[in-house]
Amino acid sequence: MKSRSAMRFVAGLWRLACAFLCFAATSVAWHTPNYWVYFTYQTGFVLGIVMLWAGAASLLNGIQPPAWLKGCLTFYIVITGIVALTLLPPPDPATSKYVFGILTNTMLHQAVPIIAAIDFLLFDEHRRFAWHYPLTWLIYFPFYLTFVLVRAQLWPRSGPQPDGGAYPYDFINLAKFGWVQVGSNIFFMLIGFILLGLLLFIVDRILPKRPLLG
């Protein structure tokens, strides 16, 4: 019993640390509002809220966030890490944002995805994901794309790129690549998203119901 309480304490601190990094890294968007157009900043901030809830619930033995919500934010922050690793160019130290002397890109693209993935594996209860979760988690993505593309058409020089460009990511830059290439990029990204969601679902089913360390 004492061991279980100790693990809940560890889980709580781990989750609160994740929330702190999320809020610290996204704090720069409060005085640079066009940074909210980044997928990373939107999902990172919401993950911070969910991890704050989960951490407090662990410490107080309270009600944890719903499995769908926790899984959804874990899903999207892992996507953030994978996309940053495979599709995005290295951040430019001269134009990037820093918090506590650390690149926000490093926090949100590397540290937070790893922390959230470990939290899912070790501290979450498992076998709670319904079969449709990997599909319903995708609901946010088309809304995000619509927001970015409409915003870029209406305010093409609104940033957040250093040159004023409104597209936060080059692979959805309509002005540069056109509808065919951007549509193809989005299609293959969706396939990757579905496969990742399926992988999370399978891992959730394989792992024991009780948290491994929680």
C-alpha positions as CSV (number, residue, x, y, z in Angstrom):
1,M,0.0,0.0,0.0
2,K,2.8,2.4,0.9
3,S,4.6,1.5,-2.3
4,R,1.5,2.3,-4.3
5,S,1.1,5.7,-2.5
6,A,4.7,6.4,-3.2
7,M,4.3,5.7,-6.9
8,R,1.2,7.9,-7.1
9,F,3.4,10.7,-5.6
10,V,6.0,10.1,-8.2
11,A,3.4,10.0,-11.0
12,G,1.9,13.3,-9.7
13,L,5.3,15.1,-9.7
14,W,6.1,13.7,-13.1
15,R,2.9,15.0,-14.6
16,L,3.2,18.4,-12.9
17,A,6.8,18.7,-14.3
18,C,5.3,18.0,-17.8
19,A,2.7,20.6,-17.2
20,F,5.3,23.1,-16.1
21,L,7.4,22.6,-19.3
22,C,4.2,22.9,-21.4
23,F,3.2,26.2,-19.8
24,A,6.8,27.5,-19.7
25,A,7.4,26.8,-23.4
26,T,4.0,28.2,-24.6
27,S,4.2,31.2,-22.4
28,V,6.1,33.1,-25.2
29,A,2.9,33.0,-27.3
30,W,1.1,35.3,-24.8
31,H,3.3,38.2,-25.9
32,T,3.8,36.9,-29.5
33,P,0.2,36.0,-30.3
34,N,0.9,34.7,-33.8
35,Y,2.8,31.8,-32.3
36,W,-0.6,30.3,-31.4
37,V,-0.9,29.3,-35.1
38,Y,1.7,26.6,-34.4
39,F,0.2,23.1,-33.9
40,T,2.9,22.6,-31.3
41,Y,1.8,25.6,-29.2
42,Q,-1.9,24.7,-29.3
43,T,-1.5,21.1,-28.4
44,G,1.3,21.8,-25.9
45,F,-0.8,24.3,-24.0
46,V,-3.8,21.9,-23.8
47,L,-1.6,19.1,-22.8
48,G,-0.3,21.3,-20.0
49,I,-3.9,21.7,-18.7
50,V,-4.5,17.9,-18.9
51,M,-1.2,17.1,-17.2
52,L,-1.9,19.6,-14.4
53,W,-5.3,17.9,-13.9
54,A,-3.7,14.4,-14.0
55,G,-0.8,15.4,-11.6
56,A,-3.2,17.0,-9.1
57,A,-5.5,13.9,-9.3
58,S,-2.5,11.6,-8.7
59,L,-1.3,13.5,-5.6
60,L,-4.8,13.9,-4.1
61,N,-6.0,10.4,-5.3
62,G,-8.8,12.2,-7.2
63,I,-10.5,11.7,-10.5
64,Q,-8.1,11.4,-13.5
65,P,-8.8,13.0,-16.9
66,P,-11.0,10.9,-19.2
67,A,-9.1,8.2,-21.1
68,W,-10.1,9.7,-24.5
69,L,-8.8,13.2,-23.6
70,K,-5.6,12.0,-22.0
71,G,-5.0,9.6,-24.9
72,C,-5.8,12.3,-27.5
73,L,-3.2,14.8,-26.1
74,T,-0.6,12.1,-25.8
75,F,-1.3,11.1,-29.4
76,Y,-0.9,14.7,-30.6
77,I,2.2,15.5,-28.6
78,V,3.9,12.3,-29.9
79,I,2.9,13.4,-33.4
80,T,4.6,16.8,-32.7
81,G,7.8,15.0,-31.7
82,I,7.8,12.7,-34.8
83,V,7.0,15.5,-37.2
84,A,9.7,17.7,-35.7
85,L,12.2,14.9,-36.0
86,T,11.3,13.9,-39.6
87,L,9.8,16.9,-41.4
88,L,10.9,20.1,-39.8
89,P,14.3,21.9,-40.3
90,P,16.4,22.5,-37.3
91,P,15.4,25.7,-35.4
92,D,17.3,28.8,-36.1
93,P,18.9,29.9,-32.8
94,A,18.8,33.6,-33.9
95,T,15.0,33.7,-34.5
96,S,13.7,31.0,-32.1
97,K,12.2,31.6,-28.7
98,Y,13.9,30.8,-25.4
99,V,12.6,30.2,-21.9
100,F,15.1,29.8,-19.0
101,G,17.8,29.9,-21.7
102,I,16.3,26.7,-23.4
103,L,14.8,26.7,-26.9
104,T,11.0,26.3,-26.7
105,N,11.4,24.0,-29.7
106,T,13.6,21.7,-27.5
107,M,11.0,21.7,-24.8
108,L,7.9,21.0,-27.0
109,H,9.5,18.9,-29.7
110,Q,11.7,16.7,-27.7
111,A,11.4,16.8,-23.9
112,V,7.6,17.0,-23.6
113,P,6.8,14.2,-26.1
114,I,9.2,11.9,-24.3
115,I,7.8,12.7,-20.9
116,A,4.2,12.3,-22.1
117,A,5.0,8.9,-23.8
118,I,6.7,7.6,-20.6
119,D,3.8,8.8,-18.6
120,F,1.4,6.9,-20.8
121,L,3.5,3.7,-20.6
122,L,4.2,3.8,-16.9
123,F,1.6,5.8,-15.0
124,D,-1.7,5.5,-16.9
125,E,-4.3,2.8,-16.4
126,H,-4.6,0.8,-19.6
127,R,-7.2,-1.1,-21.6
128,R,-9.5,1.9,-21.5
129,F,-9.3,3.0,-25.1
130,A,-12.4,2.2,-27.2
131,W,-11.8,1.0,-30.8
132,H,-13.0,4.3,-32.3
133,Y,-10.6,6.5,-30.3
134,P,-7.8,6.5,-32.9
135,L,-10.4,7.9,-35.4
136,T,-12.1,10.4,-33.2
137,W,-8.7,11.8,-32.0
138,L,-8.4,13.0,-35.6
139,I,-11.3,15.5,-35.2
140,Y,-9.0,18.3,-34.3
141,F,-6.6,18.0,-37.3
142,P,-9.0,19.2,-40.0
143,F,-10.2,22.1,-37.9
144,Y,-6.5,23.1,-37.4
145,L,-5.8,22.9,-41.1
146,T,-8.8,25.0,-41.9
147,F,-7.8,27.6,-39.4
148,V,-4.3,27.8,-40.8
149,L,-5.2,27.9,-44.5
150,V,-8.1,30.4,-44.1
151,R,-5.9,32.6,-41.9
152,A,-3.1,32.5,-44.5
153,Q,-5.5,33.5,-47.3
154,L,-7.0,36.4,-45.3
155,W,-3.7,37.7,-43.7
156,P,-0.8,36.4,-45.8
157,R,1.8,38.5,-44.0
158,S,0.6,37.9,-40.4
159,G,3.5,35.6,-39.4
160,P,4.6,33.6,-37.4
161,Q,7.5,33.1,-39.8
162,P,10.4,35.6,-39.4
163,D,9.8,36.9,-42.9
164,G,6.1,37.5,-42.1
165,G,4.8,34.4,-43.9
166,A,1.6,33.1,-42.4
167,Y,2.2,29.3,-42.9
168,P,3.6,27.8,-39.7
169,Y,4.9,24.7,-41.5
170,D,6.4,24.5,-45.0
171,F,4.6,21.3,-46.0
172,I,1.2,23.0,-45.8
173,N,2.4,26.2,-47.6
174,L,-0.2,26.7,-50.4
175,A,1.6,29.7,-51.8
176,K,4.7,27.7,-52.3
177,F,3.5,24.2,-53.3
178,G,-0.1,24.6,-54.5
179,W,-3.2,22.5,-53.7
180,V,-2.0,19.2,-55.3
181,Q,1.3,18.9,-53.3
182,V,-0.2,20.2,-50.1
183,G,-3.2,17.9,-50.5
184,S,-0.8,15.0,-51.0
185,N,1.2,16.0,-47.9
186,I,-1.9,16.1,-45.8
187,F,-3.1,12.7,-47.1
188,F,0.1,11.0,-46.2
189,M,0.2,12.7,-42.8
190,L,-3.3,11.4,-42.1
191,I,-2.3,7.9,-43.0
192,G,0.6,8.3,-40.5
193,F,-1.7,9.7,-37.9
194,I,-4.1,6.8,-38.2
195,L,-1.2,4.3,-38.0
196,L,0.1,6.0,-34.9
197,G,-3.3,6.1,-33.3
198,L,-3.7,2.4,-34.0
199,L,-0.3,1.7,-32.4
200,L,-1.3,3.6,-29.2
201,F,-4.5,1.6,-29.1
202,I,-2.7,-1.7,-29.5
203,V,-0.1,-0.8,-26.8
204,D,-2.9,0.2,-24.5
205,R,-4.5,-3.2,-25.1
206,I,-1.3,-5.1,-24.5
207,L,-0.2,-3.4,-21.3
208,P,-1.7,-4.5,-17.9
209,K,-4.8,-2.7,-16.8
210,R,-3.2,-1.3,-13.6
211,P,-0.4,1.3,-14.1
212,L,3.0,-0.3,-14.2
213,L,4.3,2.3,-11.7
214,G,1.2,4.2,-10.6
